[in-house]
Amino acid sequence: MKTKINTYKTKLKGLISSPLDFPSKQQRLLIHNLHSFPAKYPPELPRIFINTLTDPGDIILDPMVGSGTTLVEACLNSRIGVGYDIDPLSILILRTKLSDVNINRVVELGLNILARIFNQTEVQKQIIFKDFYENWDEDTIIFINYWFPPEVQIELALLITEINKIDEEPLRNLLTVIFSSLIITKSGGVTYALDLAHTRPHKAKYILANNLRNKQEAPANIEKFKTKYLRRPLIEFERKLQYLMANSTNTGFSQKQFSIKQGYAQKMDLNDNSIDLIITSPPYASEAIDYM
């Protein structure tokens, strides 16, 4: 045992001393880029530690799993992934990434949803939105009106209403994650917010948009970080479906390969000596990001 520990110490020291420099534009599986998330690290980082410090079948833990890069790499490299996170969105994203979903079926359902929405009359759309709107409390209404223009609110309400009608949970979850990715994004997106994936949101000072009211033309000398090109949810949803079809591979894993739970890192229900390696990207201590 002592010899084995010393061997791994040597390997770990070698890894930490290496450049660990990964090309930022390297082609990566769509599974890693399904949804923006704060403090994501490149998949090559956990991969090299997993493959160097563990063997196939070993158990890899990420106690603050975030978007699940560690667990995805553990499963892709024949290890068992165990992950915890307090954020329900994190759990939804990761379950979607690891589930065995028929991508063609998801895209078909998504395009059918868009077709139904485009075929609805304006009166039908307003009735659906009114029903959706009545479920919000006053604070939520203030929040929604601050970050979303009326046209965007309607399209998002129509989309999520249709998505929620899907009976098959794995298919519904993937379309829900795609829906969420329209809002939480590094750039672009359908809100007035700038760079939701990295920091506390800041509202753009100038909104550039097509087919949306309240459009402002930004002065020629305005800083780019104050300007936002606002996109239509229905168009963005279709674009993401087409991208999913063109770039995805069905990489679903057996339930025996991973365990995902919503919970605190300080209170994990794990037995002693049950984990072979822990890899995580912890939240920033400076509170630079509003974590859950």
Summary of the structure (lengths in Angstrom):
residues: 292
radius of gyration: 21.4
end to end distance: 40.1
largest distance: 73.8
contacts: 820
relative contact order: 0.18
helix: 48%
strand: 10%
